[in-house]
Amino acid sequence: MPTALTVAVAGTDELLALPGLDAAVLTAAERRRLTAVRSERARADFVAARVLARLCVARRTGGAARDVVLEQRCPVCAGPHGRPRVRGVRCGVSFSYADGVVAAAAADRPVGIDIERLPGAGGAPVPDLGRSGHFLTRGEIDRIRGSPAPRSAFLRLWVRKEALVKLTAQGLPAMAGVDLSDLPPHPAGRDRPHRLGHRLLYDLPDVPSDVLGAVAVTVSDAPAGPGSTAACGLQSLTIDDLMDPLSSQGEEP
C-alpha cells in the first residue's frame, strides 16, 4: 500500500538527462502551451516538472510514466491551465518549478506543491507588503517585517500559501483569511506537518539550500485542535528512487 503522499524534488537538467524523459511524454495540449514559453530555461522547467509529476504518479500506480496523461482545464474560462488531474486514475497530482529545480507530488487525495528559489546577494527586494493584503494577513505582514531575513520569511509564507492555493483551487485572494503567522519560520521535519483543519502542510524536505518549498494535502479524519500536527506518511523520492520504476517500463513498441 503506498504512503499517503509521494513527493520528489530534482534538478531540471539532471532529470531530463534520463533516457526517454523529454517533451515526447507531453500531451498535445501541453505541447501547445510549451510553444508559447520563450526562454530555453523556462521550457526545460516546464517539461521537467510535468515529467516528474508523471513519475510520481507512476510510482504510486505501478504503471509507466509515459502512459500517465495529465490534464488541466480552468473551471472559469475552460482554458488548458489550473489544477492538474490524471486521466482515468484516482490520484491527486501537483507540480512546480523554479529556475532549474522542479518539484512534484502525488497522493490518493487532492494535493498542492510549490517551490521558490531564494535570490542571491543583492537579489530582489522584499515585495511591497502594503500591497500584499489581498493574500497576507496583518499578523503575517508583521512577522515578515520583524524578521532578520524578511525576503526568506516572505518566500516561506509564499510557498506555504501557494501550496494551499493549489490544493484548494480557490485562488490566492482566498488565502487572505488563512493566517500562518503562528507557524515557525524554519522548516519542520517531514514527520511534523502543520495541521490546518482538514489539511496538512509540510515544508519540503530534501531541497537545495537556496530553495524553499511546501506541499499541502487533505486529510479525512477530524482535526485534533488548533496548532496540532499529524503525520500522513510522506515519501520523499530522489532521482535514484525514480530510476527503479523507469527501468521496468521497457522499450517503446
Helices and strands as residue ranges (DSSP letters): E 5-11, H 12-16, G 23-25, H 28-35, H 40-61, G 65-67, E 70-72, E 84-86, E 92-97, E 101-107, E 111-117, G 129-131, H 138-145, H 150-168, G 172-177, E 194-196, E 199-203, E 211-218, E 234-237, H 239-247
